[in-house]
Amino acid sequence: MTRRPDCTVVVPTYNRMALLARTLDSLSRQDLGTDRFEVLVVDDGSTDATRDTSTRAYS
């Protein structure tokens, strides 16, 4: 059985590629193991590279 994460971090974004990259980088460096939380990026139709940034960060 797959273990469910203890928490979900929801990151809403719109055309904030640089800030999103910093946020995701910070989340990846937390003391809490990455298997203990999940990250849900909610992109409201950004026209910059926001989507690519989130895809690259957690692929």
PDB file of N, CA, C and O in Angstrom:
ATOM      1  N   MET A   1       0.826  -1.169   0.000  1.00  0.00           N
ATOM      2  CA  MET A   1       0.000   0.000   0.000  1.00  0.00           C
ATOM      3  C   MET A   1       0.884   1.252   0.000  1.00  0.00           C
ATOM      4  O   MET A   1       1.876   1.314   0.726  1.00  0.00           O
ATOM      5  N   THR A   2       0.527   2.233  -0.804  1.00  0.00           N
ATOM      6  CA  THR A   2       1.286   3.474  -0.893  1.00  0.00           C
ATOM      7  C   THR A   2       0.946   4.384   0.282  1.00  0.00           C
ATOM      8  O   THR A   2      -0.221   4.573   0.623  1.00  0.00           O
ATOM      9  N   ARG A   3       1.976   4.936   0.887  1.00  0.00           N
ATOM     10  CA  ARG A   3       1.776   5.842   2.020  1.00  0.00           C
ATOM     11  C   ARG A   3       1.311   7.201   1.522  1.00  0.00           C
ATOM     12  O   ARG A   3       1.873   7.748   0.573  1.00  0.00           O
ATOM     13  N   ARG A   4       0.298   7.734   2.154  1.00  0.00           N
ATOM     14  CA  ARG A   4      -0.205   9.054   1.800  1.00  0.00           C
ATOM     15  C   ARG A   4       0.654  10.112   2.479  1.00  0.00           C
ATOM     16  O   ARG A   4       1.136   9.889   3.590  1.00  0.00           O
ATOM     17  N   PRO A   5       0.857  11.258   1.837  1.00  0.00           N
ATOM     18  CA  PRO A   5       1.643  12.322   2.470  1.00  0.00           C
ATOM     19  C   PRO A   5       0.919  12.876   3.696  1.00  0.00           C
ATOM     20  O   PRO A   5      -0.307  12.817   3.789  1.00  0.00           O
ATOM     21  N   ASP A   6       1.692  13.408   4.624  1.00  0.00           N
ATOM     22  CA  ASP A   6       1.126  14.005   5.832  1.00  0.00           C
ATOM     23  C   ASP A   6       0.445  15.339   5.550  1.00  0.00           C
ATOM     24  O   ASP A   6      -0.495  15.722   6.247  1.00  0.00           O
ATOM     25  N   CYS A   7       0.921  16.044   4.529  1.00  0.00           N
ATOM     26  CA  CYS A   7       0.319  17.336   4.214  1.00  0.00           C
ATOM     27  C   CYS A   7       0.488  17.657   2.732  1.00  0.00           C
ATOM     28  O   CYS A   7       1.321  17.074   2.038  1.00  0.00           O
ATOM     29  N   THR A   8      -0.320  18.591   2.275  1.00  0.00           N
ATOM     30  CA  THR A   8      -0.255  19.080   0.903  1.00  0.00           C
ATOM     31  C   THR A   8       0.041  20.567   0.947  1.00  0.00           C
ATOM     32  O   THR A   8      -0.628  21.317   1.657  1.00  0.00           O
ATOM     33  N   VAL A   9       1.037  20.995   0.195  1.00  0.00           N
ATOM     34  CA  VAL A   9       1.365  22.409   0.071  1.00  0.00           C
ATOM     35  C   VAL A   9       0.779  22.877  -1.255  1.00  0.00           C
ATOM     36  O   VAL A   9       1.178  22.403  -2.319  1.00  0.00           O
ATOM     37  N   VAL A  10      -0.169  23.807  -1.188  1.00  0.00           N
ATOM     38  CA  VAL A  10      -0.807  24.337  -2.386  1.00  0.00           C
ATOM     39  C   VAL A  10      -0.152  25.673  -2.718  1.00  0.00           C
ATOM     40  O   VAL A  10      -0.111  26.580  -1.887  1.00  0.00           O
ATOM     41  N   VAL A  11       0.364  25.783  -3.953  1.00  0.00           N
ATOM     42  CA  VAL A  11       1.052  26.999  -4.394  1.00  0.00           C
ATOM     43  C   VAL A  11       0.285  27.588  -5.578  1.00  0.00           C
ATOM     44  O   VAL A  11       0.453  27.134  -6.709  1.00  0.00           O
ATOM     45  N   PRO A  12      -0.557  28.601  -5.326  1.00  0.00           N
ATOM     46  CA  PRO A  12      -1.242  29.255  -6.445  1.00  0.00           C
ATOM     47  C   PRO A  12      -0.268  30.201  -7.146  1.00  0.00           C
ATOM     48  O   PRO A  12       0.554  30.840  -6.490  1.00  0.00           O
ATOM     49  N   THR A  13      -0.356  30.295  -8.469  1.00  0.00           N
ATOM     50  CA  THR A  13       0.580  31.148  -9.196  1.00  0.00           C
ATOM     51  C   THR A  13      -0.027  31.673 -10.485  1.00  0.00           C
ATOM     52  O   THR A  13      -0.918  31.059 -11.072  1.00  0.00           O
ATOM     53  N   TYR A  14       0.473  32.813 -10.904  1.00  0.00           N
ATOM     54  CA  TYR A  14       0.108  33.392 -12.197  1.00  0.00           C
ATOM     55  C   TYR A  14       1.257  34.289 -12.643  1.00  0.00           C
ATOM     56  O   TYR A  14       1.518  35.326 -12.034  1.00  0.00           O
ATOM     57  N   ASN A  15       1.936  33.887 -13.702  1.00  0.00           N
ATOM     58  CA  ASN A  15       3.066  34.646 -14.256  1.00  0.00           C
ATOM     59  C   ASN A  15       4.108  35.003 -13.193  1.00  0.00           C
ATOM     60  O   ASN A  15       4.560  36.146 -13.119  1.00  0.00           O
ATOM     61  N   ARG A  16       4.477  34.037 -12.388  1.00  0.00           N
ATOM     62  CA  ARG A  16       5.487  34.240 -11.346  1.00  0.00           C
ATOM     63  C   ARG A  16       6.574  33.178 -11.440  1.00  0.00           C
ATOM     64  O   ARG A  16       6.898  32.520 -10.451  1.00  0.00           O
ATOM     65  N   MET A  17       7.129  33.018 -12.624  1.00  0.00           N
ATOM     66  CA  MET A  17       8.109  31.972 -12.877  1.00  0.00           C
ATOM     67  C   MET A  17       9.272  32.015 -11.885  1.00  0.00           C
ATOM     68  O   MET A  17       9.608  30.989 -11.293  1.00  0.00           O
ATOM     69  N   ALA A  18       9.889  33.175 -11.694  1.00  0.00           N
ATOM     70  CA  ALA A  18      11.066  33.273 -10.824  1.00  0.00           C
ATOM     71  C   ALA A  18      10.701  32.989  -9.367  1.00  0.00           C
ATOM     72  O   ALA A  18      11.420  32.274  -8.671  1.00  0.00           O
ATOM     73  N   LEU A  19       9.601  33.542  -8.918  1.00  0.00           N
ATOM     74  CA  LEU A  19       9.177  33.313  -7.539  1.00  0.00           C
ATOM     75  C   LEU A  19       8.788  31.851  -7.325  1.00  0.00           C
ATOM     76  O   LEU A  19       9.073  31.280  -6.273  1.00  0.00           O
ATOM     77  N   LEU A  20       8.149  31.254  -8.305  1.00  0.00           N
ATOM     78  CA  LEU A  20       7.783  29.842  -8.207  1.00  0.00           C
ATOM     79  C   LEU A  20       9.030  28.973  -8.117  1.00  0.00           C
ATOM     80  O   LEU A  20       9.075  28.036  -7.320  1.00  0.00           O
ATOM     81  N   ALA A  21      10.027  29.269  -8.914  1.00  0.00           N
ATOM     82  CA  ALA A  21      11.273  28.494  -8.873  1.00  0.00           C
ATOM     83  C   ALA A  21      11.898  28.566  -7.480  1.00  0.00           C
ATOM     84  O   ALA A  21      12.357  27.549  -6.958  1.00  0.00           O
ATOM     85  N   ARG A  22      11.921  29.748  -6.877  1.00  0.00           N
ATOM     86  CA  ARG A  22      12.468  29.907  -5.521  1.00  0.00           C
ATOM     87  C   ARG A  22      11.641  29.136  -4.501  1.00  0.00           C
ATOM     88  O   ARG A  22      12.184  28.499  -3.599  1.00  0.00           O
ATOM     89  N   THR A  23      10.325  29.201  -4.653  1.00  0.00           N
ATOM     90  CA  THR A  23       9.432  28.505  -3.724  1.00  0.00           C
ATOM     91  C   THR A  23       9.638  27.001  -3.791  1.00  0.00           C
ATOM     92  O   THR A  23       9.762  26.340  -2.760  1.00  0.00           O
ATOM     93  N   LEU A  24       9.674  26.460  -4.999  1.00  0.00           N
ATOM     94  CA  LEU A  24       9.852  25.015  -5.165  1.00  0.00           C
ATOM     95  C   LEU A  24      11.225  24.566  -4.683  1.00  0.00           C
ATOM     96  O   LEU A  24      11.363  23.489  -4.104  1.00  0.00           O
ATOM     97  N   ASP A  25      12.234  25.389  -4.921  1.00  0.00           N
ATOM     98  CA  ASP A  25      13.574  25.070  -4.439  1.00  0.00           C
ATOM     99  C   ASP A  25      13.588  25.028  -2.913  1.00  0.00           C
ATOM    100  O   ASP A  25      14.176  24.128  -2.314  1.00  0.00           O
ATOM    101  N   SER A  26      12.946  25.994  -2.301  1.00  0.00           N
ATOM    102  CA  SER A  26      12.873  26.034  -0.845  1.00  0.00           C
ATOM    103  C   SER A  26      12.144  24.812  -0.287  1.00  0.00           C
ATOM    104  O   SER A  26      12.574  24.226   0.707  1.00  0.00           O
ATOM    105  N   LEU A  27      11.054  24.436  -0.925  1.00  0.00           N
ATOM    106  CA  LEU A  27      10.310  23.257  -0.476  1.00  0.00           C
ATOM    107  C   LEU A  27      11.147  21.986  -0.586  1.00  0.00           C
ATOM    108  O   LEU A  27      11.047  21.100   0.262  1.00  0.00           O
ATOM    109  N   SER A  28      11.961  21.897  -1.616  1.00  0.00           N
ATOM    110  CA  SER A  28      12.773  20.690  -1.805  1.00  0.00           C
ATOM    111  C   SER A  28      13.879  20.569  -0.758  1.00  0.00           C
ATOM    112  O   SER A  28      14.434  19.487  -0.568  1.00  0.00           O
ATOM    113  N   ARG A  29      14.206  21.678  -0.074  1.00  0.00           N
ATOM    114  CA  ARG A  29      15.272  21.674   0.932  1.00  0.00           C
ATOM    115  C   ARG A  29      14.758  21.607   2.369  1.00  0.00           C
ATOM    116  O   ARG A  29      15.533  21.810   3.303  1.00  0.00           O
ATOM    117  N   GLN A  30      13.504  21.335   2.562  1.00  0.00           N
ATOM    118  CA  GLN A  30      12.939  21.253   3.911  1.00  0.00           C
ATOM    119  C   GLN A  30      13.470  20.031   4.654  1.00  0.00           C
ATOM    120  O   GLN A  30      13.833  19.024   4.046  1.00  0.00           O
ATOM    121  N   ASP A  31      13.507  20.139   5.964  1.00  0.00           N
ATOM    122  CA  ASP A  31      13.951  19.014   6.792  1.00  0.00           C
ATOM    123  C   ASP A  31      12.982  17.843   6.726  1.00  0.00           C
ATOM    124  O   ASP A  31      13.386  16.685   6.833  1.00  0.00           O
ATOM    125  N   LEU A  32      11.719  18.146   6.551  1.00  0.00           N
ATOM    126  CA  LEU A  32      10.707  17.105   6.419  1.00  0.00           C
ATOM    127  C   LEU A  32      10.958  16.372   5.107  1.00  0.00           C
ATOM    128  O   LEU A  32      11.081  17.007   4.060  1.00  0.00           O
ATOM    129  N   GLY A  33      11.034  15.068   5.147  1.00  0.00           N
ATOM    130  CA  GLY A  33      11.308  14.293   3.937  1.00  0.00           C
ATOM    131  C   GLY A  33      10.285  14.567   2.845  1.00  0.00           C
ATOM    132  O   GLY A  33       9.102  14.758   3.127  1.00  0.00           O
ATOM    133  N   THR A  34      10.740  14.587   1.607  1.00  0.00           N
ATOM    134  CA  THR A  34       9.835  14.887   0.495  1.00  0.00           C
ATOM    135  C   THR A  34       8.768  13.819   0.307  1.00  0.00           C
ATOM    136  O   THR A  34       7.792  14.042  -0.409  1.00  0.00           O
ATOM    137  N   ASP A  35       8.939  12.667   0.934  1.00  0.00           N
ATOM    138  CA  ASP A  35       7.890  11.647   0.880  1.00  0.00           C
ATOM    139  C   ASP A  35       6.774  11.935   1.884  1.00  0.00           C
ATOM    140  O   ASP A  35       5.739  11.269   1.870  1.00  0.00           O
ATOM    141  N   ARG A  36       6.980  12.922   2.752  1.00  0.00           N
ATOM    142  CA  ARG A  36       5.994  13.252   3.787  1.00  0.00           C
ATOM    143  C   ARG A  36       5.021  14.345   3.370  1.00  0.00           C
ATOM    144  O   ARG A  36       4.019  14.574   4.048  1.00  0.00           O
ATOM    145  N   PHE A  37       5.310  15.032   2.246  1.00  0.00           N
ATOM    146  CA  PHE A  37       4.397  16.072   1.776  1.00  0.00           C
ATOM    147  C   PHE A  37       4.338  16.058   0.262  1.00  0.00           C
ATOM    148  O   PHE A  37       5.246  15.570  -0.411  1.00  0.00           O
ATOM    149  N   GLU A  38       3.250  16.602  -0.260  1.00  0.00           N
ATOM    150  CA  GLU A  38       3.110  16.744  -1.705  1.00  0.00           C
ATOM    151  C   GLU A  38       2.929  18.221  -2.017  1.00  0.00           C
ATOM    152  O   GLU A  38       2.469  18.994  -1.176  1.00  0.00           O
ATOM    153  N   VAL A  39       3.295  18.602  -3.232  1.00  0.00           N
ATOM    154  CA  VAL A  39       3.174  19.989  -3.668  1.00  0.00           C
ATOM    155  C   VAL A  39       2.200  20.030  -4.828  1.00  0.00           C
ATOM    156  O   VAL A  39       2.340  19.295  -5.806  1.00  0.00           O
ATOM    157  N   LEU A  40       1.219  20.894  -4.705  1.00  0.00           N
ATOM    158  CA  LEU A  40       0.221  21.078  -5.746  1.00  0.00           C
ATOM    159  C   LEU A  40       0.338  22.509  -6.252  1.00  0.00           C
ATOM    160  O   LEU A  40       0.001  23.453  -5.538  1.00  0.00           O
ATOM    161  N   VAL A  41       0.815  22.671  -7.487  1.00  0.00           N
ATOM    162  CA  VAL A  41       0.945  23.994  -8.095  1.00  0.00           C
ATOM    163  C   VAL A  41      -0.311  24.252  -8.911  1.00  0.00           C
ATOM    164  O   VAL A  41      -0.667  23.469  -9.792  1.00  0.00           O
ATOM    165  N   VAL A  42      -0.978  25.360  -8.608  1.00  0.00           N
ATOM    166  CA  VAL A  42      -2.195  25.749  -9.311  1.00  0.00           C
ATOM    167  C   VAL A  42      -1.855  26.970 -10.155  1.00  0.00           C
ATOM    168  O   VAL A  42      -1.655  28.065  -9.630  1.00  0.00           O
ATOM    169  N   ASP A  43      -1.793  26.768 -11.471  1.00  0.00           N
ATOM    170  CA  ASP A  43      -1.425  27.834 -12.407  1.00  0.00           C
ATOM    171  C   ASP A  43      -2.687  28.346 -13.098  1.00  0.00           C
ATOM    172  O   ASP A  43      -3.408  27.583 -13.742  1.00  0.00           O
ATOM    173  N   ASP A  44      -2.941  29.626 -12.958  1.00  0.00           N
ATOM    174  CA  ASP A  44      -4.151  30.232 -13.516  1.00  0.00           C
ATOM    175  C   ASP A  44      -3.914  30.758 -14.934  1.00  0.00           C
ATOM    176  O   ASP A  44      -4.203  31.917 -15.230  1.00  0.00           O
ATOM    177  N   GLY A  45      -3.385  29.896 -15.807  1.00  0.00           N
ATOM    178  CA  GLY A  45      -3.207  30.261 -17.210  1.00  0.00           C
ATOM    179  C   GLY A  45      -2.058  31.215 -17.479  1.00  0.00           C
ATOM    180  O   GLY A  45      -2.182  32.118 -18.307  1.00  0.00           O
ATOM    181  N   SER A  46      -0.956  31.028 -16.796  1.00  0.00           N
ATOM    182  CA  SER A  46       0.201  31.904 -16.992  1.00  0.00           C
ATOM    183  C   SER A  46       0.636  31.937 -18.444  1.00  0.00           C
ATOM    184  O   SER A  46       0.501  30.952 -19.170  1.00  0.00           O
ATOM    185  N   THR A  47       1.160  33.087 -18.858  1.00  0.00           N
ATOM    186  CA  THR A  47       1.651  33.247 -20.227  1.00  0.00           C
ATOM    187  C   THR A  47       3.176  33.270 -20.286  1.00  0.00           C
ATOM    188  O   THR A  47       3.753  33.414 -21.364  1.00  0.00           O
ATOM    189  N   ASP A  48       3.830  33.128 -19.134  1.00  0.00           N
ATOM    190  CA  ASP A  48       5.290  33.030 -19.121  1.00  0.00           C
ATOM    191  C   ASP A  48       5.664  31.551 -18.958  1.00  0.00           C
ATOM    192  O   ASP A  48       4.851  30.678 -19.262  1.00  0.00           O
ATOM    193  N   ALA A  49       6.844  31.266 -18.499  1.00  0.00           N
ATOM    194  CA  ALA A  49       7.314  29.875 -18.394  1.00  0.00           C
ATOM    195  C   ALA A  49       6.994  29.246 -17.039  1.00  0.00           C
ATOM    196  O   ALA A  49       7.682  28.321 -16.607  1.00  0.00           O
ATOM    197  N   THR A  50       5.968  29.735 -16.376  1.00  0.00           N
ATOM    198  CA  THR A  50       5.594  29.202 -15.065  1.00  0.00           C
ATOM    199  C   THR A  50       5.327  27.707 -15.119  1.00  0.00           C
ATOM    200  O   THR A  50       5.810  26.963 -14.266  1.00  0.00           O
ATOM    201  N   ARG A  51       4.580  27.264 -16.092  1.00  0.00           N
ATOM    202  CA  ARG A  51       4.254  25.832 -16.192  1.00  0.00           C
ATOM    203  C   ARG A  51       5.520  24.998 -16.387  1.00  0.00           C
ATOM    204  O   ARG A  51       5.690  23.967 -15.736  1.00  0.00           O
ATOM    205  N   ASP A  52       6.396  25.434 -17.269  1.00  0.00           N
ATOM    206  CA  ASP A  52       7.642  24.698 -17.501  1.00  0.00           C
ATOM    207  C   ASP A  52       8.490  24.639 -16.235  1.00  0.00           C
ATOM    208  O   ASP A  52       9.128  23.623 -15.961  1.00  0.00           O
ATOM    209  N   THR A  53       8.497  25.721 -15.467  1.00  0.00           N
ATOM    210  CA  THR A  53       9.269  25.772 -14.231  1.00  0.00           C
ATOM    211  C   THR A  53       8.775  24.727 -13.243  1.00  0.00           C
ATOM    212  O   THR A  53       9.575  24.014 -12.638  1.00  0.00           O
ATOM    213  N   SER A  54       7.469  24.633 -13.077  1.00  0.00           N
ATOM    214  CA  SER A  54       6.937  23.660 -12.120  1.00  0.00           C
ATOM    215  C   SER A  54       7.144  22.234 -12.614  1.00  0.00           C
ATOM    216  O   SER A  54       7.400  21.336 -11.812  1.00  0.00           O
ATOM    217  N   THR A  55       7.037  22.015 -13.903  1.00  0.00           N
ATOM    218  CA  THR A  55       7.238  20.683 -14.467  1.00  0.00           C
ATOM    219  C   THR A  55       8.686  20.234 -14.288  1.00  0.00           C
ATOM    220  O   THR A  55       8.934  19.092 -13.901  1.00  0.00           O
ATOM    221  N   ARG A  56       9.634  21.111 -14.563  1.00  0.00           N
ATOM    222  CA  ARG A  56      11.053  20.784 -14.426  1.00  0.00           C
ATOM    223  C   ARG A  56      11.444  20.530 -12.981  1.00  0.00           C
ATOM    224  O   ARG A  56      12.267  19.658 -12.700  1.00  0.00           O
ATOM    225  N   ALA A  57      10.862  21.283 -12.069  1.00  0.00           N
ATOM    226  CA  ALA A  57      11.257  21.186 -10.666  1.00  0.00           C
ATOM    227  C   ALA A  57      10.955  19.829 -10.062  1.00  0.00           C
ATOM    228  O   ALA A  57      11.709  19.349  -9.216  1.00  0.00           O
ATOM    229  N   TYR A  58       9.879  19.209 -10.478  1.00  0.00           N
ATOM    230  CA  TYR A  58       9.472  17.955  -9.851  1.00  0.00           C
ATOM    231  C   TYR A  58       9.340  16.802 -10.820  1.00  0.00           C
ATOM    232  O   TYR A  58       8.616  15.847 -10.543  1.00  0.00           O
ATOM    233  N   SER A  59      10.015  16.866 -11.938  1.00  0.00           N
ATOM    234  CA  SER A  59       9.965  15.752 -12.896  1.00  0.00           C
ATOM    235  C   SER A  59      10.978  14.696 -12.533  1.00  0.00           C
ATOM    236  O   SER A  59      11.087  13.681 -13.221  1.00  0.00           O
TER     237      SER A  59
END
